[in-house]
Amino acid sequence: MDQTDSDEPEGTWRDWAQDRALRAVIWAARRLPYERRVPLFGALARRVIVPLAGQYQRMEENLDYIFPAMPRAERRAIAEASADSTGRVLIENYSSADLARRMASVEPVGAGLETLERARREGRPALLLSGHFGNYEAARASLNARGFHVGGIYRPMSNPFFNPHYVATLDVPGGGPVFPTGPAGTKGFLGFLRGGGTAMLLNDVYIGRGVEIPFLGKPAMTSLSAAQMALKFGAALIPVFATRLPDGLGFTVEIDAEIPPTDAETMTRAYNTALESRVLAHPGQWFWVHRRWKRKWNKGRGAAPDLHPAEMPTRQKRS
């Protein structure tokens, strides 16, 4: 989102109405105890928000593309679990103080923890790579409680009324600075990293300027920028994931071994493999609504025939 000289956000009345409705629902949910509001928002997303938005079709298209032999009922169950997870993540991130308190008692595990601690002692920058799996903010909260002050970079929301309170959720207890995408934000982020900071990035969305790298067995346009930054600044590149526990409230936090510094594509492939293992083990915890495998064509013109709907630049049904 471009910044303007005006203090008033520019947007449509629909943007305003959507923002006010979401604020009201979040305000009401936060009146409830944490243990009730999180499952409530999961159910709300699963039964109301996702169906009204028509997003189950997109999710099932992606699941059919990746798991063609899976029975449709099983794919639908994964889609519903993913919708539930999305709702839980939303209200958890709007309950950042509560989430931070809960995650303070969760000890991260994994071979990369020692590397991360050594990087902090030595003033070496570290880039933590996660994805839209479980809740990445839970992992960040666990590390912040241990003094890592994890920063990051975010993509501003398209709704200008919603964006300010979304950004506020990123300013978490004990966390490092967060920067918006764009020239100014990127400059600040790079300065933070160059100065020995620890930052988290999510690297599992379609990036048209990326390269095709297999994800869950299918080609997916993927950014190499995290690996490129790690190589440029000598940062440790470490996959980090928070996996939701069966109770729906708690998490484990796993810090994988540092990805060896080789070349950007090889390093990014290693990250994809790390995320794939989590998604295959817990498919309902990944954000299946994102059009991860769409092909890079100009609105479909010149596209190959007989594409699966998951590959289409815009969602279309096969004839």
N, C-alpha and C positions, 0 to 999 in steps of 0.2 A: 504493500500500500504506500503510495506516495504521500509524503507529508506536505501540508499546505500551511499558509500563514494563519488560516482561520482556526479558532478553537472549536468550532462546530464541525462534526464529521459530516461528510457529504454522502448521501445514500438515498435510496428510495423509501417510500412509506412502507413497502413490504419488508425492507431491511429493518426498519424501525420496529414494525409489529413483531417480526420474528425475534428480534432482540428482547423486546419487552416480555414476550411470552416465555422465552427461555429464562430470563432473569426471575420472573415470577415463580416458575417451577423450581428453579434452583433455590430461591429464597425459602420456599415452602419445605423443600427437602432438607435444607440445613436446620430446620427447626426440630428435626427428628434425630435420635441418637445415630451415631455413625453406623452401628451394626444393623440398623434398619434402613437408613437412607441409601446405602450402597446396593443391597439387593433390590430395593424399590426401583432405583434408576435402571438397573439391569432389566427388570421386568418391563419397565416403561419403554425402554429402547426396543426390546424384543417384540412386544405386543402392540405398540402404538407408533413410535417414531419411525422405525425402519419400515413397517408395512405402509404407513402413510406416504413416506418418501419413495416408495416403490423400489427399495434397494435390495430386496430379497432376490429379485430376478438377476441383478448383476452379480450378486454373491454366488448364486447357483450356477451361473454361466462360468464364473471363474473355477468353481469347484468341479464342474463337469469337464472343463478343459484339463485340469490337473489330475483328477481322479475319474477318468471315463468309465472304469469298470465298477466303481462304487455304486451301490444301490441308491436310487434317488432319495429314499427316506433317510438314509444315513447322511447324504450331502445336506439335506434340509436341516437335519439336527445340528450339523456343524455350523450352518449359516445362522441358526437361531442362537447357538452358543456364542458365536462371534458377535452378534447383535447385543446379547446380554453383556458380554465383556466390554463392548464399546460404551454402553450406558454406565457400567460400573467405573470405567476409567474416567469418564467425564466428571462424575460427581466426586470421585476420589481426588481428582486434580483441582476441583473447586473446594476441596476440604484439605488443603495442603498442610495446615498445621496438625490436623488429626492424623493424616497419613504420615507426616514426619515423626510424630510421637510413636506411632505403631512400628515404623521401620527402624527406629533407633535401637530396638532390641534384636533386630535381625542381622546376624553376622554374615557378611558376604563370604563365599567360599570359591575356591578355584585357583588354578595355577597362576592366573594373572594378578592375584592380589599382591603377592610379594613384589612383582614388577612394578605395580602401581605405587606401592609404598616406597620402593627404592627411588622411583622417579620423583616422588614428592620430596624425599630427603635431598636428592641431588639437584632439585630445581629444573628437572627435565620435563618438558611438556608431555601430556598424555591425551590421546584422543580415544574416547570410549565410543564404540560403535554399537548401537542397539537398533531396534525396529519397533513397528507397531504390533508388538506381541506382549501379552501379559500387561504390565504397566511399567514403562520405562521410567516414569517419575518415581516409582517405588524404589527402583535401583538407585536412582539419583539421591533419594532421601536417605537411604541406608548409608551411602558413601558420604553424604554431607554430614551425617551424624558422627562420622569418624574423621572429620576435619579436612575432607578433600575439596570442599567448596567448588562443586562441579558446575561449570557454566555451560553455555550452549548458544545455538543460533536457531531462530524460528522463522517460519513463513507467516506473515500477517494474514489474518482472516479477510476474506473478500467483503464481508459485512462490516462496514466502518463503525457501526454502533456496537457490535458484538466484540470487535477487536480489543478495545481497551481493557475490558474485564477479563478477556482471555489472556492477555499479556500479563495481567496481575497474577494469574495462577502460576506463572513461571517464576515469579519472585518468591522463592520458597525459603523457609528457615535454614540458615547455614549455607545456602547455595551461592554459587558464583554468578557473575553477570550473564545476562542473556542479550543477544543482539538480533535485530531483524535482518532478513535477507535484503540484499541491495548493497550498493557501493559503500555507504557509510557504515552499515552494520557489519559487512564483511571486513572492512578495515579495522573496526574495533575488535572483532573476533580474532583476526589474525594477530593483532597486537597482544591480546590476552594470551593466546597460545604461544607466541614468540617469547613472552615473558615468563614462561614456565607454568602456565595454567593447565588445569585439567578440565576438559570439556566433553560433552556428550553430543553425538549426532545420530540421527535416524537415517538409515541408508536403504530403505526398502520400498521406495515409491518410484513411479515412472519418471524418468528424466530424459527429455527429448534430446538433450545435448550430450547424453552419456553414450555408452557402448552396449551392444547386446552381450549379455552374460547370462548363462543358464541360471534360472531360479526355479526350484522344484521341477527340474527337467525340461523347462520351456524357456526360450529366449526372452529376456526382459531387459529393456533399456535401463541402464544402471549408471549412476554417477561414480566417477573415479576420484572425485575431489578430496574425499577424506584421506584416501591413501596418498594422493599427491601432496597434501598438506603435511602428512606424517613424514614423508620422505624429505620434503623441503626443510622442515623445522626440526628434524631428528626426534619427532614425537613417538612415543610408544603407541601402537595401534592395537587396541584391546577390545574384543567383543564382550559385551555385558548384557545380561538378560535377567529380568525379574519374571518368574513364572508363578501364576496364581495357584494357590493351594486349593484342595477340594472344598474347604469351608467357604470359598468365594471371597474371603476378606484378607487372608494372609498371603505372603509371598516368600519364595526362596530367591536369593540373589546369587547368580553365578558369574564369575569373572574368568573368562577363558584365558589361556596362555596368549602372550603377545604374538601378533602375526608378524613373522620375520620380514624385515625390510628387503624387498626384492625389486619388483616393479609394480606400478599402480594396479594394473589389471589382475595380476596374480594375487596380490594382497586383497583386492575386492572380491575375487572368487573365493578366497578363504573365508571372508566374512559371510558371503552368501551361504556357504556350506554350514557355517556355525548356526546361522538363523534357520536354515532348512531343517536341521536336526530338531530344533525346538518346535517348529511348525508341524512337522510330521508326528512328533510325540504328543502335541497338544494342539490339534488344528483349530479347535474352537476358540483359542486365545489369540489368533491372528486376525488382522483387519481385512477380511476377504472382500469388502465392498470396494476397495481401491482397484482401479483398472490397471493392474500391474503389468499385464502382458499385451497391452494394445500395441499395434504396430505403428511405426513412424511413417505415415503417409499423409499427404495433404487432404484432410477431410475425406479420406477414402478414395480419392481420385488416383488411378493407377495402381490400386491395391490388387493383390493376387486374388483370383477367384476362390470360392469355397472356403473362405476364412471362417474359423470358429468365431462366434460372437465375442468371446473374450479377447480376440485379436483385433477387433474392429476399432478404428479411430473414434467412431461414435457408436453407441450401442445399437445394434440392429439384430433382428431375428434372421436366422438362415431361412431361405426359401425352400 
